[in-house]
Amino acid sequence: MATNLQSDTASTGSRTGHVLRAAVFVLGLVIVVVSVVGMVAPSVLLRVASRFDHSAAWYGIAIVRLSLAALPFAAAKGSRSPMLLRVVACVPLLAGLGALATPIVGVDRAQAAIAAWSRQGDGVVRLTGIVLLALGGAMAYPCAPRWLRLRARPRDAA
């Protein structure tokens, strides 16, 4: 793992590699917080989802999602689990491409899908929060700072 970190810092500059990993770590933590809010208060996620009622909002969310996908891809090389981070980055990439297609396919269809999702009840919204929790954790874990990483403790000599 150390050689992977060293090669990343040598190729992209030590400051850039650290900044990318820190940004992905913070992004993962933000996603975790949003997911916890969604699990505790599902009505908050429902209110946010109901605001996407015109094409400009969908283009905006597409830009955000595609940006969220680019960041983990860029930081993957110097992370602890590059493959995991690349796979996780595919989720917002696909969601961003879907959001780009929404104004073309029709905002009415997207609103109908959101309405159907919200009618399923709080349990389904909470399940969405669990999926977001896994996504955020999988994004934050590979880029966690060294002082936060879990280490195996040596056993006491008995």
Sequence and secondary structure as in RCSB ss.txt:
>XXXX:A:sequence
MATNLQSDTASTGSRTGHVLRAAVFVLGLVIVVVSVVGMVAPSVLLRVASRFDHSAAWYGIAIVRLSLAALPFAA
AKGSRSPMLLRVVACVPLLAGLGALATPIVGVDRAQAAIAAWSRQGDGVVRLTGIVLLALGGAMAYPCAPRWLRL
RARPRDAA
>XXXX:A:secstr
 HHHHHHHHHHH HHHHHHHHHHHHHHHHHHHHHHHHHHH HHHHHHHHHT  SHHHHHHHHHHHHHHHHHHHHH
GGGSS HHHHHHHHHHHHHHHHHHHHHHHH HHHHHHHHHHHHHT HHHHHHHHHHHHHHHHHHHGGG  GGGS 
        
